[in-house]
Amino acid sequence: MLQKIWAIAYVNIYQTFTDRNLLIIMLLTPLILASIISLAFGNLSGSAPIENIPVAIVNLDSAPAEGSQVVDSSGILVASFIPVGEDGETAADGTASMGTCEAVQVEDAGGQNMSLTDLTDAVLLTDAAAARAAVDRGDYAAAIIIPAGFNDGISYTQDKPTLAPLPVEVYGDSAQPISASIIRSVVEGFTNQFLTGQIAVAATIGTMTERAQTNPVFGMSFAAAAASGSFQPNFACAFTPGFNTIAIEQQTVTGEQADFNPLVLFGSAQAVFFALFTANGVAVTIIEERRQWTLQRMVISPTPRVVILGGKLVAVFAVVLLQLIFLFIGFTVIGSLLEGQIKSVWGTDALAIAALVVATSLATAGVGMITAAVGKTAEQANIIGSVVSMLMGILGGAFFSVQALGDLEWVTRLSVVRWGAEGFSALAGGGSDISLNLVFLALIGAVLFVVSLVVFNRRQDI
Amino acid sequence: MHNGHKHALVEVRGLKKTFKRKDGTVVEAVKGIDLDIYRGEVFSLLGPNGAGKSTTISMLSGLLTPTEGEATIGGHSITRQPLEAKKLLGVVPQEIALYPTLSARQNLEFFGRMYGLSGSELSKSVDEVLDFIDLRDRHKDRIDTFSGGMKRRVNIGVGLLHKPQLVYMDEPTVGVDPQSRRRILDTVIRLKEERKMTVLYTTHLMEESQELSNRVGIIDYGQIIALGTVGELIQKVGEEDRLIFSVGEQQISDAVLERFRTEVPGITKATYAASEFTPVAGMEESAELVVEKRSTGTMRVARSGQVLDGEITVHAKRGRKALPELLRVADEMGVDILSVEVREPDLEAVFLHLTGRALRE
């Protein structure tokens, strides 16, 4: 039985890999396409830093009153991009200094520290509408608009023991999605840091207030310090992201951080995207073989139907696996050529890479099988397969960064391209926890395989 | 089952297949067939297109599940022991069921594996088949580089790989040139004589059926309407020889036909038929029209209503014996006989007799 399954799989593998036109589409096209897209979005080499992203900052909030317990979070955010002293206007507008706190540092893709001011070329504007218009014109990759009342909303004080954070708007240029997503990521890091700090402050003030009520001596000292506002500078430092370096990264599903390398991101996405087409194409041969009567010839032989379909499943999986292996080796060669030295752009965890390639192949083959199973004719199955592949490719980041979708980013989770590309990006960035990606991909592959097997087996024409 | 000294390899009892159309109507493609095919014989299933031949064979080969009835191959039920039954069956479909981008050898090896062959047994079997179909020298060439006839031969070869007891061939000569057709018919004869295989052959060409078959089953509208040897079938329907006299432009009177019927022994029927010249619309007034320009430079001229080609058809129990007497009477009546054709009864005539239709209709 296994011999027959392998014989069926082998014939399909042989036919696929001896078709010159198919090889060009399967192997050369994704290599070329991903390289071009990567060039369009940045340096092909993962270690090259991204610098001087043009950013407009609009701070519609005002600095808190002198002696207030409210932290000047908006000022800290502005000062992180435009340090006091660097731009005279900043100080003149009354934005807060960072006091005694350290300057914000970020890590570049090579793991070296670089300043946020090196990463961005930020300009302070006063009009939100003008900033958005400038982004629309392409003058800036993004505009950061801090709403009025931001400081009050995010601050926890004895007078206002609640948090009501207002959203900071990041208005991104769709033509510069990578840069816009980087700025969005940085701002997200800041706001999260602010919120975390305030929760810590709330807890601390609560504890101190309780202690002051039970210890009169401490209570008097606490009241005096609060009245003089002497806590504020120290609290301000707690909110300063400089204490917890914010990296410029893609946020992975596991929360792990990965460096941004366009070749890795688009290469893996393109590889999975083209693998979807291949999977569908091989799966559709089940229907095409009926037309050329080779399927009936197999059915007439003493071979159970389930063995015939099993052979086809193995064929689809094996072809996709071989395609992905070739493409990942190809991208490694391209990356190494650009680096001038042999370098694994996919990271160094060979076992994890292998596991992810297998899981991605399984999921991709599963999608290919089910799209073929639901088509009544080969033509119909091809159309369904193409539409699904295109949708998954677009949603999965084969053509642009999925972070550009903003709040709709969850939709991308429907795409196996996203799950695969994300896992490969994480591994390339030195991460290792891709278990969620592995589980999802393997599970979706197994489920789709079983469903397509049932659908094919129930069809009278197969 | 025994029939004298014969053993049935295939036994079919009440085999029925109905299909449901999209509009809900039920079509009975096969209406309960009973049939035995004996070991070592070539059995032809003869019938026009749509008669139910392919549906019957599809059920026997496991492609379709019968609605009712049962069939066994070598004692194995096609519904309860399909894998055992299939091991005894080699199929040569009408379509070229081969992978066009694989070589002849690769195709044979692949389908050999589907029949459980492997290793040296597979290699030996493939070589034998390549020799049998006379394509050993082209075994490495891709199928899509082969001529139609060569593809047909590989198609047959695939069905023989596992040395089946029964080979089913579905109209294997459709769309092939006369030379390839002859080769395929010779292959069927060799299968029977050299390999002692049982062959189930479907065709709508009665000449093939008549040449190859030990027995013939005539199928029409999903039913076997006649079954037996060619001789038995002809005898069964009581067909006579037909003598066809070509008389050209002569007008034949009823008196000639009457003398044929009454003076020549064994004549049961004599008829005259002729085609008349009818000018095209608008040319009716023309007294004479050129209807044929001969290669010698002369012209054939005809008048409207004039007889062009006439034929006298005479039915006789023993046509060849009656021929001299018929020619004598014709001579006495002043009829010039341009040519004579004696047609002995054949399966075409049997089918015509049974259904009132020609086989190719």
Chai-1 contact restraints between the chains, C-beta under 6 A:
chainA,res_idxA,chainB,res_idxB,connection_type,confidence,min_distance_angstrom,max_distance_angstrom,comment,restraint_id
A,A7,B,R113,contact,1.0,0.0,6.0,A-B,restraint_1
A,V11,B,F110,contact,1.0,0.0,6.0,A-B,restraint_2
A,Q15,B,T101,contact,1.0,0.0,6.0,A-B,restraint_3
A,W293,B,P93,contact,1.0,0.0,6.0,A-B,restraint_4
A,W293,B,E95,contact,1.0,0.0,6.0,A-B,restraint_5
A,W293,B,A97,contact,1.0,0.0,6.0,A-B,restraint_6
A,T294,B,A97,contact,1.0,0.0,6.0,A-B,restraint_7
A,Q296,B,L63,contact,1.0,0.0,6.0,A-B,restraint_8
A,R297,B,A97,contact,1.0,0.0,6.0,A-B,restraint_9
A,M298,B,M114,contact,1.0,0.0,6.0,A-B,restraint_10
A,I300,B,S61,contact,1.0,0.0,6.0,A-B,restraint_11
A,I300,B,G62,contact,1.0,0.0,6.0,A-B,restraint_12
A,I300,B,V91,contact,1.0,0.0,6.0,A-B,restraint_13
A,S301,B,M114,contact,1.0,0.0,6.0,A-B,restraint_14
A,S301,B,Y115,contact,1.0,0.0,6.0,A-B,restraint_15
A,P302,B,L83,contact,1.0,0.0,6.0,A-B,restraint_16
A,P302,B,K86,contact,1.0,0.0,6.0,A-B,restraint_17
A,P302,B,K87,contact,1.0,0.0,6.0,A-B,restraint_18
A,T303,B,M114,contact,1.0,0.0,6.0,A-B,restraint_19
